[in-house]
């Protein structure tokens, strides 16, 4: 695996943006009069444009109050465009076909980093009457491709630094040590030091002074074999079983059988012949029972069996994925499963 696929540099990260806006031009599917947010927002917008009006004089059905979200990538420059997501804030039935008017997007520091505006794409529709309705997808949330312009840039986290920190996506002592060894071998010097399993500290060599971008480019393409923890993940709701290649099993005997009991009630009615002078109608109970027990062989799994050996052995027992979940839980309880068992 390339280093850029299993780790990232500290400070080189996305940032979330959020803002409030109005969607105009809806065909009567906007917020109702019970939601006063959009009405107050329309009054405030008109006042900024020099038009004085009262909230009691405005009744709109073609406007919806929405929340606008976007992700600001690292090193985004002024004028770059971002995709934005628009979600209804009130009780609008649909925002399909509407237009988002200029909405500032702020970061966690309450500063405006982008401004969003444009036509909303929902790929949905919703129509209905008093007796029936029809809907496709989700009409109260949409997307505006390239709908936001970046207005403020984030500071460059690489400029003027003599050292960088590489954070692993999954903390692991072995992987961090391997990364440091590969980097030091590449630059023929002690450039990388792993102080903990989650990060590697890098000292920029003198030859790359003031050229941090070239240093990062030469480093992130290096290949490292990450170490993986032995883990088994079970999902009983869907019957999904995922096992890593490092999973091992100690010597253990496994057998799996099932007892199936089916009881079926089929009551019958007994009644006299037509035009009979005596007799009465009665319900006669009738019960059918069927018992089945599968004959399964006892399978012995040798010590150190790999995941392939385990799968082949359990397949010989004819187990289903849901049966496999029960077997693995029992093997773990017996102390023979040398892996972390996670149930989701």
C-alpha positions in Angstrom: 0.0 0.0 0.0 1.2 3.5 -0.7 1.8 5.7 2.3 -0.8 8.2 1.0 -3.5 5.5 1.2 -2.9 4.5 4.8 -1.9 7.8 6.4 -2.4 11.6 6.1 -0.3 14.6 7.1 -1.4 16.6 10.2 -3.2 19.7 9.2 -4.0 18.5 5.7 -7.7 17.9 6.2 -11.2 18.8 5.1 -13.3 21.4 6.9 -17.0 21.4 7.2 -19.1 24.5 6.3 -22.7 25.3 7.1 -25.1 28.1 6.3 -28.7 29.2 6.2 -30.6 30.1 3.0 -33.8 30.4 1.1 -35.0 28.4 -1.9 -37.2 30.4 -4.2 -39.4 29.5 -7.2 -41.2 26.5 -5.8 -44.5 25.5 -7.3 -46.6 25.8 -4.1 -44.6 23.2 -2.3 -42.7 25.5 0.1 -43.1 26.0 3.8 -46.6 26.5 5.1 -47.8 29.6 7.1 -47.3 27.6 10.3 -43.5 27.9 9.7 -42.7 31.6 10.2 -38.9 31.2 9.5 -39.1 31.7 5.8 -41.5 34.6 6.1 -39.2 36.5 8.5 -36.2 35.7 6.2 -38.0 37.1 3.2 -38.8 40.3 5.1 -35.2 40.7 6.2 -33.9 40.1 2.6 -36.3 42.7 1.2 -35.3 45.3 3.8 -31.6 44.8 2.9 -32.7 45.6 -0.7 -34.4 48.8 0.4 -38.0 47.5 0.4 -39.9 48.0 3.6 -42.7 45.6 4.4 -44.3 43.8 7.3 -44.3 40.1 8.2 -48.1 40.2 8.5 -48.4 41.4 4.9 -46.5 38.5 3.3 -47.8 35.0 2.7 -45.6 32.9 0.6 -45.9 29.3 -0.6 -43.1 29.2 -3.1 -40.3 29.8 -0.6 -38.6 27.2 1.7 -36.0 27.7 4.5 -33.1 25.4 4.1 -29.7 24.5 5.6 -26.8 24.5 3.3 -23.7 22.3 3.9 -20.4 21.9 2.1 -16.9 20.5 2.6 -13.9 22.8 2.1 -10.9 20.7 0.9 -7.4 21.6 2.1 -5.5 24.2 0.1 -8.7 25.4 -1.6 -8.1 28.8 -3.3 -10.3 31.8 -3.9 -12.6 31.2 -6.9 -12.6 27.4 -6.5 -16.1 25.8 -6.7 -17.6 23.4 -4.2 -20.6 21.0 -4.3 -23.2 21.9 -1.7 -26.1 20.0 -0.1 -29.4 21.7 0.5 -31.9 20.3 3.1 -35.3 21.6 4.0 -35.5 23.2 7.5 -39.3 23.6 7.7 -42.3 21.6 6.5 -41.8 22.1 2.7 -43.2 19.2 0.7 -40.5 19.5 -2.0 -37.7 21.8 -3.0 -37.3 20.3 -6.5 -37.0 22.9 -9.2 -36.2 25.7 -6.7 -33.3 28.1 -6.8 -31.1 28.8 -3.8 -30.4 32.5 -3.4 -27.0 33.7 -2.1 -26.2 31.9 1.2 -23.0 32.5 3.1 -21.3 29.3 4.4 -19.4 29.6 7.7 -16.9 27.4 9.4 -16.6 26.5 13.1 -14.8 29.9 13.7 -18.0 31.7 12.5 -16.1 33.1 9.5 -17.5 33.0 5.9 -15.4 30.8 3.7 -17.8 30.3 0.7 -21.0 31.6 -0.8 -23.6 29.2 -2.3 -26.2 29.9 -5.0 -27.8 28.0 -7.9 -30.5 25.6 -9.1 -31.2 22.6 -6.9 -31.1 19.0 -8.3 -33.1 16.5 -6.3 -33.7 13.7 -8.9 -37.1 13.3 -7.3 -40.7 14.3 -7.4 -43.7 14.3 -5.1 -47.4 14.7 -6.1 -50.6 13.9 -4.4 -54.2 14.8 -3.5 -56.6 14.1 -0.8 -56.9 10.4 -1.5 -53.5 9.3 -2.9 -50.0 10.5 -3.4 -46.8 9.4 -5.2 -43.2 10.1 -4.4 -39.8 9.2 -5.9 -36.6 9.5 -3.9 -36.3 12.3 -1.4 -37.7 15.6 -2.6 -36.8 17.7 0.5 -33.0 17.4 0.0 -31.0 18.2 -3.0 -27.5 19.0 -4.4 -26.0 21.9 -6.3 -22.9 20.8 -8.3 -20.2 23.5 -8.2 -22.8 25.7 -6.4 -20.4 27.5 -4.0 -17.5 29.8 -4.6 -14.6 29.9 -2.1 -14.1 33.4 -0.7 -11.5 32.8 2.0 -8.5 30.6 1.9 -7.2 28.4 4.7 -3.6 29.0 5.9 -0.9 26.8 4.3 0.0 24.2 6.9 3.2 23.2 5.1 4.8 26.5 4.5 7.9 27.3 6.7 7.9 24.0 8.6 11.0 22.0 9.3 9.1 18.9 10.5 5.8 17.2 9.6 3.7 14.6 11.4 2.2 11.7 9.5 -1.0 10.3 11.1 -2.0 6.7 10.4 -5.6 6.0 9.5 -5.5 2.9 11.7 -3.0 3.0 14.7 -0.6 0.1 14.7 2.9 -0.3 16.2 4.1 -2.6 13.3 2.8 -0.4 10.6 4.3 2.8 12.1 7.7 1.1 12.5 7.6 -0.1 8.9 6.7 3.4 7.6 9.7 4.9 9.5 12.0 2.2 8.1 10.9 2.7 4.5 11.2 6.5 4.7 14.7 6.3 6.3 15.8 3.8 3.6 14.5 6.1 0.9 16.4 9.3 2.1 19.4 7.4 3.5 19.1 9.2 6.8 17.2 9.2 10.0 14.3 11.3 8.7 11.3 9.4 10.3 10.8 8.5 13.9 7.7 6.7 15.2 7.0 7.9 18.8 3.6 6.2 19.0 1.5 3.7 17.0 -0.7 6.5 15.5 1.9 8.8 14.0 5.3 9.2 12.5 7.4 12.4 12.9 9.3 13.5 9.8 12.2 15.9 9.7 12.5 17.6 6.3 16.1 17.0 5.0 18.2 20.1 4.1 18.1 19.3 0.4 14.3 19.8 0.6 14.4 23.0 2.7 11.7 25.3 1.6 10.5 22.6 -0.8 8.0 20.7 1.4 5.7 19.9 -1.5 8.5 18.0 -3.3 9.4 16.2 -0.1 5.8 15.1 0.5 5.5 14.0 -3.1 8.6 11.8 -2.9 7.4 10.3 0.4 3.7 9.5 -0.1 4.3 7.2 -3.1 6.5 4.8 -1.0 4.9 1.4 -0.5 4.5 -0.2 2.9 2.8 -3.5 3.9 0.4 -2.5 6.7 -0.1 -5.0 9.5 -3.7 -6.1 10.2 -5.1 -7.2 13.5 -6.7 -10.6 13.6 -10.4 -9.8 13.7 -13.7 -11.5 12.9 -16.8 -9.3 12.3 -20.3 -10.8 12.6 -23.6 -9.2 11.6 -26.4 -11.5 12.8 -29.1 -9.4 11.3 -27.8 -9.9 7.7 -25.9 -13.1 8.2 -22.6 -11.5 7.2 -19.3 -12.9 8.4 -15.9 -11.2 7.6 -12.6 -12.7 8.7 -9.1 -11.4 8.2 -6.3 -13.5 6.9 -4.5 -13.4 10.2 -7.2 -15.3 12.0 -6.0 -18.6 13.5 -7.8 -21.3 15.5 -6.4 -23.7 18.1 -7.1 -27.4 18.0 -10.9 -27.8 18.5 -13.6 -30.2 17.5 -16.7 -28.7 15.9 -20.1 -30.3 15.1 -23.3 -28.6 14.2 -26.7 -30.2 14.0 -30.3 -28.9 14.1 -33.5 -30.2 15.3 -36.6 -29.2 13.3 -40.1 -29.7 14.7 -43.1 -28.9 12.6 -46.6 -29.0 14.1 -49.5 -28.4 11.7 -53.2 -28.2 12.8 -55.7 -29.3 10.2 -59.2 -29.4 11.8 -61.9 -31.4 9.9 -65.6 -30.9 10.0 -67.9 -34.0 10.5 -71.6 -33.5 9.6 -74.6 -35.7 8.9 -75.8 -36.7 5.4 -78.1 -34.3 3.6 -81.8 -34.5 4.7 -80.8 -36.7 7.7 -83.2 -36.5 10.6 -80.6 -37.1 13.3 -76.9 -36.2 13.9 -75.0 -33.0 14.5 -72.1 -31.2 13.0 -68.8 -31.4 14.9 -65.2 -30.2 14.4 -62.7 -33.0 14.6 -59.1 -31.9 15.5 -56.3 -33.3 13.4 -52.6 -32.7 14.2 -49.7 -33.5 11.8 -46.2 -33.6 13.4 -42.9 -33.9 11.6 -39.5 -34.1 13.4 -36.2 -33.9 11.5 -32.7 -33.9 12.9 -29.8 -33.4 10.6 -26.9 -35.8 10.8 -23.7 -33.8 10.8 -20.1 -35.1 11.1 -17.7 -34.1 13.8 -14.9 -32.0 12.3 -11.5 -31.5 14.0 -9.7 -28.3 13.2 -5.9 -28.6 13.8 -3.9 -26.0 15.7 -2.8 -23.0 13.7 -5.5 -23.5 11.0 -5.7 -20.6 8.7 -8.8 -18.8 7.5 -8.8 -20.9 4.4 -8.7 -24.2 6.4 -11.5 -23.0 8.6 -13.8 -22.1 5.7 -13.1 -25.4 3.9 -13.7 -27.4 7.1 -17.0 -25.6 7.9 -18.2 -25.9 4.3 -17.8 -29.7 4.7 -20.2 -29.5 7.6 -22.7 -27.8 5.3 -23.1 -24.8 7.5 -24.9 -21.6 6.4 -23.7 -18.1 7.2 -26.0 -17.8 10.2 -24.8 -21.2 11.4 -21.3 -20.0 11.0 -22.0 -17.1 13.3 -23.1 -19.5 16.1 -20.1 -21.7 15.6 -17.6 -18.9 15.7 -19.2 -17.5 18.9 -18.9 -21.0 20.5 -15.3 -21.4 19.3 -14.5 -18.0 20.8 -16.2 -19.0 24.1 -14.1 -22.1 24.1 -10.9 -20.0 23.9 -9.9 -21.5 20.6 -10.4 -18.5 18.3 -7.2 -16.4 18.2 -8.8 -13.2 17.0 -10.9 -10.3 18.2 -14.6 -11.1 17.7 -16.7 -8.1 16.9 -20.5 -8.2 16.6 -22.2 -5.4 14.8 
